[in-house]
Amino acid sequence: VFERGAGETLACGTGACAAVVCGIRWGLLQGPVRVQTHGGPLEIDWQDQAMHNAPVIMSGPATRVFAGEIELPDVL
């Protein structure tokens, strides 16, 4: 996924979920679906396709890719 201002990202869970839901609704996929991203694999499932408001479940590894500290000035 190319994110404006940040460049290519390692993963986009929202985009992966949307793509899987579209694929299921179009009859091209059946859940659960394994999506391979540069950041690692995701498993996405949409249990009840008949109910279009059913939750989409995404699972996969979580890895810290950045840590930082910031000092804020006293404003009080």
N, C-alpha and C positions, 0 to 999 in steps of 0.2 A: 504494500500500500504506500502510495506517495502522499505525504501530508504536507500541505502548503506551509512553508516557513520552516519545516523540519527535515524535509527530504524523505527518503525511504525509511519506513519503520519496520521493525522486526516482526510485528504481528498486529493484527487488528481484529479483536474478538467480535466487535460489533459488525464489521463487514463480513466476517466468516459466518456469523449467525444469519445475517440477512441473505447471504448467498445460498446457504443450506436450506433455509425456509423457502426461498424461491424455487430451488431445485426440487424440493418435496412437493410444493404446490403445483409445479408443472409436470409432475410425474416422472422426473428424471432421476430422483434419488429416493432412498428409503433410509430412515434413521435407525440407529445412530450413524453419523458420518464422521470419518476421521479426516481432518483438514491439516495438511502439512504447511506450516509457515516457517519463515526463516528463524523465528524465535522458538520454534518447537511445535510439536503436534498438539492439536486440539480435538476433542471429541464433542460433537454437537448433536443434540437430539431434540426432536419436537414430538412429544408423545401422542398428542391427540390432534391430528391434522383436521379432523372434522370441525373442531372448535377453533376457529381462527384466532381466538384470544388466549389459547393455551400457552404456558410459558415455554420458552426455549432454554434448554439446559446446556451450558458449556462447561467442560472440565478440561483440565490440563495442568502442566507444571507452572509454578510461579517462581521467577528468579529475579533477585534484585540486580538491576543493571546500573544503578546510580545511587549515590548517597552524597549528601551535602549539608552544609550549615549556612545560615544567614544571620547576620546581626541586624536587628531593627532598632532604629533610634527611639529613645524615650520621647513620647509625644504628649504625655500627661503633664 
